[in-house]
Amino acid sequence: MRDKTGPEIEYPTRWGYRIVGTSETDIRAHVLELLADVEHELVLARQSSGGRYISLHLNLVVQDEVQRLAIFEHLVQHEAVRFVV
């Protein structure tokens, strides 16, 4: 059920995800597989001082809420991903 108190989003729209995980290589491969036919940008944003965690920013145009939420769900299910914002 959609939260009616949230902001109204007009689609298509540019959307960003911040992905925090343990393996840049594995996350990049997962994103490439997930978004093979979708133009997107994935950039390394930060790496923890010990090198244990990395943060990547994924930016793309989503066509609708269903696509936006499906991408989120696929991202959080990957074993190298700790969380997605």
C-alpha positions in Angstrom: 0.0 0.0 0.0 1.4 3.4 -0.9 1.9 5.9 1.8 -0.4 8.8 0.9 1.5 11.2 3.2 4.7 11.1 1.1 5.5 13.5 -1.7 3.8 13.1 -5.1 6.4 12.0 -7.6 5.9 12.8 -11.3 7.2 10.1 -13.6 9.4 9.7 -15.5 11.9 11.2 -13.1 15.6 11.2 -12.4 16.2 9.0 -9.3 19.3 8.3 -7.2 20.1 5.4 -4.9 23.0 5.3 -2.5 24.3 1.7 -2.2 26.5 0.7 0.8 28.2 -2.6 0.6 31.4 -4.7 0.8 32.5 -5.3 -2.8 32.5 -2.6 -5.4 33.2 -5.3 -8.1 30.2 -7.5 -7.1 27.8 -4.5 -6.8 28.9 -3.1 -10.2 28.3 -6.5 -11.8 24.9 -6.8 -10.1 23.8 -3.3 -11.2 25.0 -4.0 -14.8 23.0 -7.2 -14.9 20.0 -5.5 -13.4 20.1 -2.4 -15.6 21.6 -3.9 -18.8 19.2 -2.1 -21.1 18.8 1.1 -19.0 21.0 4.1 -19.2 22.5 4.8 -15.8 25.5 6.2 -13.9 27.2 4.4 -11.1 30.0 6.1 -9.3 32.1 5.4 -6.3 31.3 7.9 -3.6 33.3 6.8 -0.6 35.3 4.0 0.8 35.7 3.4 4.6 39.1 4.1 6.1 39.7 0.4 6.6 38.5 -0.4 3.1 35.8 -2.7 4.4 32.8 -0.8 3.1 32.1 1.3 0.0 29.4 3.7 -1.0 28.2 4.0 -4.6 25.7 6.4 -6.1 23.4 5.0 -8.8 21.5 7.6 -10.9 19.0 6.9 -13.6 15.6 7.9 -15.0 12.8 5.7 -13.6 9.6 5.4 -15.6 7.2 4.7 -12.8 6.9 3.8 -9.1 6.8 0.1 -9.9 10.2 0.3 -11.6 11.7 2.5 -8.9 10.6 0.1 -6.1 11.7 -3.0 -8.1 15.2 -1.7 -8.6 15.4 -1.0 -4.9 14.2 -4.5 -4.0 16.8 -6.1 -6.4 19.6 -4.0 -5.0 18.9 -4.8 -1.3 18.7 -8.5 -2.0 22.3 -8.8 -3.2 24.7 -10.4 -0.7 27.4 -7.7 -1.1 24.9 -4.9 -0.3 24.4 -3.8 3.3 21.8 -1.2 2.7 20.3 1.1 0.1 19.0 4.6 0.6 
